[in-house]
């Protein structure tokens, strides 16, 4: 059987994703809640990455624009949150990823972070995609819960039209009836075969959207099996939202991974990733 071709790298110092390279960890809390929590989480993630000899990108949103309830926490303010993200980068040397929600936010975020992420519900927004592309930063496009994986080629092309080919595509589950998501593992291969590194978001995939009355519910017990399955498919990066105490998290409390469990998750995923990429050339 002919081995599949390696996908292109996203080569942007100090990280490289894709091309058959070892899996990269993208991890951090859902949102910047404050300095103490952010630094504590970053320290745990950095130590985990060192222990397992993997590259790591720190993620956190400076704002959550998509909330179930109008009374939900949306952030501490863009300027303060971006300042704290910059502090994480100085203290731990990890590249940064954050969401952008509108065109006017893009330039400010791009001055701080290395990867601009397009949220799933905004993945078809041409002006937002192209504004992110024009920064020259890596653009991570989350596949909408309503999108077929092959249709993400059009969204990636919107970024490429700006002259920026540094695109990642992320699977985060597809809508399955009300208040439920499922991950179709075929979508990971389909999007990877479009020519872009593919990321599996193992924590948003276990959400129960709007399933907690005024907030989203979740089934965090499925984070481990979904992540292991993604590694078996041959993903290029694993996305995990993690928090020292998810029960007290101000956003996505029901679906974030407890920070103390991250080491075990990474150990399992990297073991599978090494086997798959060494044995099958995925």
N, C-alpha and C positions, 0 to 999 in steps of 0.2 A: 504494500500500500504506500502510495506517495505521501510523504509528510507535508503538512500544510506549510505555506510560506509564513515566515515570521512577519508580524506586523511592524510598521514603521515605529521608530523610537520617538518619544517626546524628549528631545535633548535640550535641556535648559538648566545649566548649572545653577544650583548644586544637586539636581536630581535628574534621573532619566527613567522613563516609564515605557515599557513595551519592548518589542523586538526580541521576545523570548527571554528577556532578563528576569531575574528573581522578582517575586511579587513585592510591591511597594505598599506600605501602610499609610493610609490617610485617616487620621484619628484626632478627636478632640470633642469638646462639649458642643451641644446644639447651638448655644448662644453665649456670648460673653456676658457673664453675670456680675463679675467683679474681679479684682486683682488676685485675691487669695486663692479662690477656686481655680482661676485660669492657670496660675503658676503651678499650683499643686497638680493639676491634671497634666500640664505640659511636662513636668518633671517625671511623672509616672510613665508617660508615653515615651519620652526620650530614653529612659532607662530600659524599658521593654525593647525598644528598637536596637539599642546597643547590645543587649543580652542575646538577641536573636540575629544580630548582624544583618539587619535589613534597613533599607532607606525608609525614611518617615517624613510625612508632610503633616503639619499641624493645621487642623481646621476648626473654625468657629465662626458663627455669623455675628456681624456687628449689629444686626437688626433682624427681626423676624417679621416680615411683612405679611406672611400668610398664616393667620391664626384662626382657630375655630371660632373663638368668641372675641367680640370687640373689647372685652375687659381683660384679655390675656396679656401677659408680659411681652413687650416687643423689643426691649433693650435698654441700655443705660445711656444711649446717645451715640451717634455715629463717631464723632471726633474722639470721645473718650475710649470707645471700644477699639477703634483702629490704633490708638496710642498704646493700648494694652497688648494688642496683637504684635505691634512693633517691638514691644518689650520682650515678648516671648521669643521673637526671632533673635534679638540681641543676647538673651540669656542662654538659649539652648541651641541656637544655630539651625533650627528647623525651618525649611521653606513654609510658606503660609498659603492657605486656601480660604476664601470666604465667598459668600453669595453676593450677587448684585441684583437689584430689583428694578432699577430704572436707569435710563441713560445718564441722568445727571449725577448719579452716584459713582459711575464707572471710573472716572479719572482719579477721584480721591482714593478709592479702594486700590486702584492699580499702583499708586505711589507707595503702598505699604506691602501688598501681598504679591505672591508669585503666580497664583492660579485664581482666575475669576470664574466663579461657578454660576451657571444659569439654572435657577430653580426649575423643578419639573413642570409646574403649572405655567411657566413663562418660556418654555423651550421653543415655542413657535414664534416668539416675538422678534421679528426681523431687525428692528431698529436696535433693540437691546443686544442681540447677538453680534451685530456689526459694530456697535460701539465698543463692546468687549474685544472684538477682534482687532480693532484699530489700535488698541493699546500695545499690541505685540506680546501680551502676556499669554500663557497657556490658558485656554478656555475649556472648562469642563461643563459639558451640557448634560443635564440630567434628563433622561427619557421620561416624558410625561406619562402619567398613569393611564392615559387615554391613547397612547401612541403605539403603533406597530414598530418593531425594531428597525425594519428596513427603511421606514420613513425618516429615520434620523439622519440618513444621508443628505436630505435636503437642508436640515438644520445645520449640519456641519459645513455644508457648502456655503451657507450664508456667511460663516466666519471666514472661510477660505477666500471668498470674494474680496476681502479686505487685504489680501496678501499674507494672511496669517494662517499657516497650516498646522499650528500647534493646538490640536483638538483632542480632548478625551470625551468618551461617551459613557454615561453611567446608567446602569439598570437599578431601579429602586422599587420594582414591583408594579403590577398592572391591576387596575380596578377589577374586582371580581364580586359583583353584586354590591350591596350596600355595606359600608363599614368594613371592607375586607380587601386585602391585596394578596396577590400570588406572584411568585417569581417563576417565569417560564425560562428555564435554563437555556433553551434554544436561542433566546434573544441575545445572550452573551456571545455566542458564536456568530450569529447573524451580524451583530454590530461590529465585531472584531474583523469579520470578512469585508466590511465596508472600507477597511484600511486604516482604522484608528484603534489605539489602545483602549481597552474596555475596563471599566471599574464596576465592582459590585458593591452597592450600598446595602450592607447586611442588617442595618438597624432600621432605616426607614421602611425596608421591606417587611418588617414585622409589625408595622403600625396597623391599627384599626382606625382609619380616618373618621374623625368626629364620633368615635365609638365610646367616648367617655362623657357624654352629655355636652359639657362646655369645653371639652378638650378631646384630643385623640387618645384612644386606648392603644394597647400594644400587647404583644406576646413575645417577650424577650427570651423565653425558653427556646425559641426557634432560631436565635441568632447563630448559635454554633453550627447546627446542621446546614443552614443556608450558606454560611461562610465556607464550610468544608465542601459543599457541593460546588460552589463557585470556583474554588481552587482546583477541583477535579476537572472542571471544564477548561481551565487554563486562563483565568483572569490575569490582567496585568497589575491591578491594584485592588486592595480591599479598603472600603470606606466604612468606618465604625464611629458612631457617636458614643462617647464614653464620659462618665461623670463619677466623681468620688462617691456620691450618694444620690443615685437617680431619683429616689423618692422625693428628694427635696429640689430637684432640678426645676427651673422656672419655665422650661419648654421641653416637650417630648419626654416627660418624666417616665412614661409607661414603656418606652421603647429603647432608651439608652442602656448601654452595657455598663455594669458596675466596673469601675477602674481596676479593682483588684482581680477581675476575671480576664483582663486583657492579655496578660502574659500567657495564660493557658490557651486562649483563642489563637494567638499568634503562633504559639508552638505547634498547634494542630494544623493550622493553615499552611505554614511554611514547610512542614514535613510533606504535605500533599503536593504543594507547589513544586518542591524540588524533585519529587518522584515523577510527576507528570511532565515537567519540562525536560528533564534529563532522559526520560524513557521514550517520550512520544514526540518531542520537538515542537510542542505546542507554543 
